[in-house]
Structure formats: C-alpha cells, structure tokens
Amino acid sequence: MDLLDMHMIDKIYTAKPFYGYRRIAKEMQGAGRSINRKRVRRLMGIMGIHGICPGPNLSKMLHAKYVRPYLLRGLKITHPDQVWAVNVTYIRMRQGFMYLFAIIDLELHH
C-alpha cells in the first residue's frame, strides 16, 4: 500500500513540485484515493521530498552572514579547465528515480 501511495505522490510531486503535503493529499483524494494529509506528510518525509517554497530573503541585513561573494566577478576566462560548473537534476524513472550530474567547462568562445 505504501509503494502505491508513494508512486502517486512522486507522480504528483514531479508534475507540481510546489505542492506541499496538504495539496498532494487533496489531489490524491480527488483521484479516489482514501488517504489523509498526515500519511502524505509521513511518506513525503520518507521519500525526502517537500514542497518548494520561497526561501529566506538574503538581501535583508539580518541574513547578510549567509551572502557569499561571487568569485567569478571580473575574472577573465581565457582557457579550458579554468572554470567549471555543475548541475544536479532529479529524473523520475518507471522503477524509481536517478540523478543526472553534469560538469560543464565554462570556457567562453569569442
């Protein structure tokens, strides 16, 4: 039963990652599933997912300690392997999920 519910939660969350446990529970109930929001919240916790919401406003003075300098400002990128960037993406699969990890060389072409 948990796996079926978790699959349905994953499907809804993949389509609408801004949904929290309350909205996911309502959508599941609307699809005929008998489930309450406490169960959805518990399963989402097990799955390690949560609704996307706005984070703290880092421009406020109280949050200045979290602001990090932009290290590439003013840097001339002139050759390969000088600056790399990474990206991690979650991909839902038929039998679970996987992560795609990409490393990108930021050499600029003139």
C-alpha positions as CSV (number, residue, x, y, z in Angstrom):
1,M,0.0,0.0,0.0
2,D,2.8,2.4,0.9
3,L,4.5,1.8,-2.5
4,L,1.4,2.6,-4.4
5,D,0.8,5.8,-2.4
6,M,4.5,6.8,-2.7
7,H,4.4,6.3,-6.5
8,M,1.3,8.5,-6.7
9,I,2.9,11.2,-4.5
10,D,6.0,11.1,-6.7
11,K,3.9,11.4,-9.9
12,I,2.1,14.5,-8.5
13,Y,5.2,16.0,-7.0
14,T,7.1,15.6,-10.3
15,A,4.3,17.4,-12.1
16,K,3.8,20.1,-9.4
17,P,6.9,20.4,-7.1
18,F,5.4,23.5,-5.5
19,Y,2.7,21.3,-3.9
20,G,3.0,20.6,-0.2
21,Y,1.6,17.6,1.6
22,R,-1.9,19.2,2.0
23,R,-2.4,19.9,-1.7
24,I,-1.0,16.5,-2.7
25,A,-3.4,14.8,-0.2
26,K,-6.3,16.7,-1.8
27,E,-5.3,15.8,-5.3
28,M,-5.0,12.1,-4.3
29,Q,-8.4,12.2,-2.6
30,G,-9.8,13.8,-5.7
31,A,-8.5,10.9,-7.7
32,G,-10.4,8.5,-5.4
33,R,-7.6,7.6,-3.0
34,S,-8.6,7.3,0.6
35,I,-5.6,9.0,2.3
36,N,-5.2,11.8,4.9
37,R,-2.6,14.6,4.9
38,K,-0.7,13.1,7.9
39,R,0.0,10.0,5.9
40,V,1.1,12.0,2.9
41,R,3.4,14.1,5.1
42,R,5.0,11.0,6.6
43,L,5.5,9.3,3.2
44,M,7.0,12.5,1.7
45,G,9.4,12.6,4.7
46,I,10.4,9.0,4.0
47,M,10.9,9.9,0.3
48,G,12.9,13.0,1.2
49,I,10.8,15.5,-0.7
50,H,8.9,18.6,0.3
51,G,7.0,21.4,-1.5
52,I,9.2,24.1,-3.0
53,C,8.6,27.4,-1.2
54,P,10.4,30.8,-1.2
55,G,13.5,30.8,0.9
56,P,14.8,33.5,3.2
57,N,15.3,36.9,1.7
58,L,19.1,37.2,1.7
59,S,19.1,40.9,0.8
60,K,17.9,41.7,4.3
61,M,20.5,42.9,6.8
62,L,19.8,40.0,9.3
63,H,20.8,37.5,6.6
64,A,24.0,39.2,5.5
65,K,26.1,36.5,7.1
66,Y,24.7,34.0,4.5
67,V,25.7,36.1,1.5
68,R,28.7,34.7,-0.3
69,P,30.9,36.7,-2.7
70,Y,30.6,36.0,-6.5
71,L,34.1,34.6,-7.1
72,L,33.9,34.9,-10.9
73,R,33.2,38.7,-11.0
74,G,36.0,40.4,-13.0
75,L,37.7,37.1,-13.8
76,K,38.8,36.7,-17.4
77,I,38.0,33.2,-18.6
78,T,40.6,32.5,-21.2
79,H,41.3,28.8,-21.5
80,P,39.7,25.4,-20.9
81,D,39.7,23.8,-17.5
82,Q,39.9,27.3,-15.8
83,V,36.3,27.4,-14.6
84,W,33.8,24.5,-14.2
85,A,30.2,24.5,-13.1
86,V,28.0,21.6,-12.0
87,N,24.3,20.8,-12.2
88,V,22.4,18.0,-10.4
89,T,19.0,17.0,-11.8
90,Y,16.4,14.5,-10.4
91,I,14.9,12.3,-13.0
92,R,11.9,10.1,-12.2
93,M,12.0,6.6,-13.8
94,R,9.5,3.9,-14.2
95,Q,11.1,1.9,-11.3
96,G,12.2,4.7,-9.1
97,F,14.5,7.7,-9.8
98,M,18.0,8.6,-10.6
99,Y,20.2,11.7,-10.5
100,L,21.9,13.3,-13.5
101,F,25.1,15.0,-12.6
102,A,26.7,17.3,-15.3
103,I,30.1,19.0,-15.2
104,I,30.4,21.9,-17.6
105,D,33.5,23.7,-18.7
106,L,32.7,27.5,-18.8
107,E,35.4,28.5,-21.3
108,L,34.0,31.4,-23.3
109,H,34.3,31.4,-27.0
110,H,34.9,34.8,-28.7
